Each structure stands twice: as C-alpha cells, then as structure tokens.
C-alpha cells in the first residue's frame, strides 16, 4: 500500500465521519471511511477492484472528464480541478490502484466502488494541494470529486470504458491464437486423414483442413466481439441518479462526453434517453453472449484436440500434444491433455458467468439495476480467464502439436468410409452392399471392388485416391 520497500504500517490513524458516525481510518491509505465500511460489509469473493487495474483506471478517466467539465462550467476552481486532474492522471498511469480495495461483489449498486474512487482521488488531491489526507473541507470526495455525478451514471460509464479496453486485450490474444492455428494448417496441409461425423468414419480430408477450420471458427469471433462491444460506446453520463440529470448543469452532459472522447480516444456518445440508459443493461447481455460464444468454440476445439490425441495405442492417435506434466500418480508413462482440459473448464465458468449476467440484468427494477456489480465481476472474470486460457492453449499446446502422418494415412486406406467416393460411379445400393461386406468380412473396399469386377484397377485407383476426395471435382452423369 505504502511503497514497494515498506515492511510495515505505522499504525497511525485519521478520524473521518459519514452519515453513520466516526471511524478511524489507517493513516497511510488513500481510501476513506465509506471504503472502510465497504471492506467490512463485503468480504465476499476476495477479489478486490485492484485485481482489474483497467477498471480503476477507467473510473479515474470518468472522474477526470467530470473535473474538467465542472471547471469549464465554473463549478470547480482551477487549483482544485488541477489537483483532481493530476490525481486522476496518476491513477490512469498505474499509481494508487492498490488502494481500490472494495470487493467486486457488493451491495449498493456500485456506490462503494464509486466512493472508493472518490476518496482515493480526493485524498491524493489533498496531498497535491499541500493538505493532509482526510481534510475534506479543502477537497471533498462527494462535493468536489463526485460533483455533477451519481454512482448511477459514473459507475456504468466507467464499466463500459473498462470493458472496451479489456476487449482490445482479449482480441490481441485471440488473434495470436488464430495465427498459430493457421501456421499448423499450412504445416499439416499434406497430411491425409479420415474425417468423422458422429465419431464414425466419414470421408478423407487433410489435417490442415481441420486446423484451418479451427482458425476460421475463431476468426468469426473477432467480428462478433467487435460488433457487440460497440454497444458500450453509448453512456448515460450526466443522467445522475435516475437519468433526469438532477444536480447537473444542463450543459454538463455535452461537455463531459467530449472530454471522455478525448481522454479515452473512443467515439463515446450520450444515450438518447438517459432515463432508459440508466436502467437498461441490455448491452451487457449482448457482450456477455459474444464472450460465451467464443468460450463455447474454444471448448469444442479443445474437445477435438483431446480426441485426436487420444491413445497413444488405444485411441485416435492422429496428433501429439506437447507433454506438459506426468499424468498419473499410479500409471507410469501416462501423459494427459491438461491444457485442453483447463480450456474446457474455463469455458464452463464463462458459460456460467453468462447466465449470471442474464439473471442480474433481468433483476433490474424500476429506474435502476442494482445488480450491476455482479455483472461487472462476471464479465471481467470471463475476459481474464479467457485471455489467460487462450495464451496457455496457444503457447503450451497448439504451437507444439505434431502429426502422426503414417498412422493417419493408414486409417484412411483401411477405412470403409472410402466407399462414399464410389456412390457417383456404382450407385448408392451397390456401395452400401460393399460397405456392409467389408465390415462383416474385415475386408478392404479396394479388394472387394476388384473381386466383384465393378471397376478396373485403373478406374479404382483414380477414384479412391484420397487426394481426389478432399475437394469438389467433376462427377459422372447419372442415368
């Protein structure tokens, strides 16, 4: 809290008061009495605001824009506004984020989070002005830092800015993962293998086609996430308590939005109807659904990787995942697909978080949704877990995958699925009889076609060449 070199706290306190009375606040801390009460009331998840620095920084961006707007309107003196602006900029640049200590899960619709920010900024501004922390007559958390605001517009605005910024980091990691799948697709472009539907032999394909499909599958999610995150550009800043703008200058909304655009570099706009925007959490539902969709696809791919690498003797054994750790305390030599397994589990958590977001959004009542803290926590947790999970999947799994080329080819030549390629030539009925006979007698389709003199060897070699079955081709006329 104090500095990286500090070994202990002094034990000194300062006296602060609020609606409920007086309390002693640890002297070194920048937060104040309302944050202290929130610490006592909400010892819930153990995950504090500072676990997501982008959130603390985004809160400071909102407070910075508000201070500049209030100064322009003549509501804050230059010296006071400058001190608040400097304190906010320091937080945006990474200082004092450890003083954002309130639990992510909290009652009060985010009031504790807002007051944590107000108190840290006020106390740092007091230092800048040459005063002691807690001397709020010179810079007050509510009167000055929270001027022209309510938790109900400042808090959701900060959330949306933080999620826009977090989405950028998520997309960076996703893009790197997609690039790795594309590299593997090229590396495995020549590896013939058997495609499967319903876990049964289907028709030949290449391992490269399989990995290219994974890349495209994930590439679609970039567009989806970008599309849904745009909803966060609309904010209710200036609506104050319920969207009516009480205690805010009529000019304030326009000015503060312009400053938010400048500070964040994002094309933020004011909602058309601030009463609606203060109670509606639809944007969070949409974005959460996109995050869930990415998680579902990652889990599906992880399932495939586990299947394709199963064995090594009694499974598919088409690919080898890089060995990460011994897999058993009792079975020597066993290595498990631990990285895809952890990706699966992350997906399960994200799917659960999406349900939480949905239920919290539905629980809104009248002019405010008080369940926003759990929406925020769920979304930030999902993004953080997906970022870490995709990084792990990429660097500790995908990049090190190798193909068992000979085994893949052997399974293609021995597969009854080859008979599908004969449909256009000998007809479905004859092809079905061949498949049944091959299965019952454990014979190859190739040998049976020649034995029944259905095709010449030259014709058969041409048709059943696996390389001719991995893309469309001109088919013979029927009838």
Residue, then its C-alpha position, 0 to 999 in steps of 0.5 A: x500500500x505504502x511503497x514497494x520497500x515498506x515492511x510495515x504500517x505505522x499504525x497511525x490513524x485519521x478520524x473521518x465521519x459519514x452519515x453513520x458516525x466516526x471511524x478511524x481510518x489507517x493513516x497511510x491509505x488513500x481510501x476513506x471511511x465509506x471504503x472502510x465500511x465497504x471492506x467490512x460489509x463485503x468480504x465476499x469473493x476476495x477479489x478486490x477492484x485492484x485485481x482489474x487495474x483497467x477498471x480503476x483506471x477507467x473510473x479515474x478517466x470518468x472522474x477526470x472528464x467530470x473535473x474538467x467539465x465542472x471547471x469549464x462550467x465554473x463549478x470547480x476552481x482551477x487549483x482544485x480541478x488541477x489537483x483532481x486532474x493530476x490525481x486522476x492522471x496518476x491513477x490512469x498511469x498505474x499509481x494508487x490502484x492498490x488502494x481500490x480495495x472494495x470487493x467486486x461483489x457488493x451491495x449498493x449498486x456500485x456506490x462503494x466502488x464509486x466512493x472508493x474512487x472518490x476518496x482515493x482521488x480526493x485524498x491524493x488531491x489533498x496531498x497535491x494541494x499541500x493538505x493532509x489526507x482526510x481534510x475534506x473541507x479543502x477537497x471533498x470526495x462527494x462535493x468536489x470529486x463526485x460533483x455533477x455525478x451519481x454512482x448511477x451514471x459514473x459507475x456504468x460509464x466507467x464499466x463500459x470504458x473498462x470493458x472496451x479496453x479489456x476487449x482490445x486485450x482479449x482480441x490481441x490474444x485471440x488473434x495470436x491464437x488464430x495465427x498459430x492455428x493457421x501456421x499448423x494448417x499450412x504445416x499439416x496441409x499434406x497430411x491425409x486423414x479420415x474425417x468423422x461425423x458422429x465419431x464414425x468414419x466419414x470421408x478423407x480430408x487433410x489435417x490442415x483442413x481441420x486446423x484451418x477450420x479451427x482458425x476460421x471458427x475463431x476468426x468469426x469471433x473477432x467480428x462478433x466481439x467487435x460488433x457487440x462491444x460497440x454497444x458500450x460506446x453509448x453512456x448515460x453520463x450526466x443522467x445522475x441518479x435516475x437519468x433526469x440529470x438532477x444536480x447537473x448543469x444542463x450543459x454538463x452532459x455535452x461537455x463531459x462526453x467530449x472530454x471522455x472522447x478525448x481522454x479515452x480516444x473512443x467515439x463515446x456518445x450520450x444515450x438518447x434517453x438517459x432515463x432508459x440508459x440508466x436502467x437498461x443493461x441490455x448491452x451487457x447481455x449482448x457482450x456477455x453472449x459474444x464472450x460465451x460464444x467464443x468460450x463455447x468454440x474454444x471448448x469444442x476445439x479443445x474437445x477435438x484436440x483431446x480426441x485426436x490425441x487420444x491413445x497413444x495405442x488405444x485411441x485416435x492417435x492422429x496428433x501429439x500434444x506437447x507433454x506438459x506434466x506426468x499424468x498419473x500418480x499410479x500409471x507410469x508413462x501416462x501423459x494427459x491433455x491438461x491444457x485442453x482440459x483447463x480450456x474446457x473448464x474455463x469455458x464452463x465458468x464463462x458459460x456460467x458467468x453468462x447466465x449470471x449476467x442474464x439473471x442480474x440484468x433481468x433483476x433490474x427494477x424500476x429506474x435502476x439495476x442494482x445488480x450491476x456489480x455482479x455483472x461487472x465481476x462476471x464479465x471481467x472474470x470471463x475476459x481474464x480467464x479467457x485471455x489467460x486460457x487462450x495464451x496457455x492453449x496457444x503457447x503450451x499446446x497448439x504451437x507444439x502439436x505434431x502429426x502422426x502422418x503414417x498412422x493417419x494415412x493408414x486409417x484412411x486406406x483401411x477405412x470403409x468410409x472410402x466407399x462414399x467416393x464410389x456412390x457417383x460411379x456404382x450407385x448408392x445400393x451397390x456401395x452400401x452392399x460393399x460397405x456392409x461386406x467389408x465390415x462383416x468380412x474385415x475386408x478392404x473396399x479396394x479388394x472387394x471392388x476388384x473381386x466383384x469386377x465393378x471397376x478396373x484397377x485403373x478406374x479404382x485407383x483414380x477414384x479412391x485416391x484420397x487426394x481426389x476426395x478432399x475437394x469438389x471435382x467433376x462427377x459422372x452423369x447419372x442415368 
